[in-house]
Amino acid sequence: MSEPQPTHDFLGRKIVNSKTEAFKHDLPWIIALIGVTIFTIMALAGYFRL
């Protein structure tokens, strides 16, 4: 008897079949990381008066 294929990864996210689905799934995190990166760069630029 074979083991059933897992439907979720170790973080509890649904396993997707394609890179497009994975990108759509992770899009909010990608946007958030870009926003935090831009905010950090702007804050450092203001602090150092660049």
N, C-alpha and C positions, 0 to 999 in steps of 0.2 A: 504494500500500500504506500503510495507516494504522498509526500507532504503537500498541502495546498499552497499555492503561490501567495506570498504576502500582498496585501492590497494597500498597505501603508508603510512608510519608511519609519526609521527609528524616532523621528520627531512627531510622528502621528499624522504626517501629511499624506494625502492620496498620491499613489504612484501614477505618473502620467506616461503616456506612450510616445510622445513626440517632444522635440525641443520647443515648438511653438506653444504647446500646452504648458510646458514648464516655465517658459518666459512669461506667459499670461498669469500663471499662478504666483510667480515671484515679482511681478511688476510693482506692487505697492512697496515692497522692501527695496527694490532698486531705486525707485523715486525717493524714498526716505533717505537712503544712503547718499544719493547725489545731493539732496537738500542739506543734510548735515555736513557734508564735505564743503559745499559752497559757503554755508554759514560759518564754518570754522576758518576757512581761508579769509573771508571778509572780516571776521573778528580779529584775526591775527594781523591783517593788513591795517585795520583801524588802530590796533594797539601799537604797532610799530610805525605808524604813519607812513605807510608805503604809497 
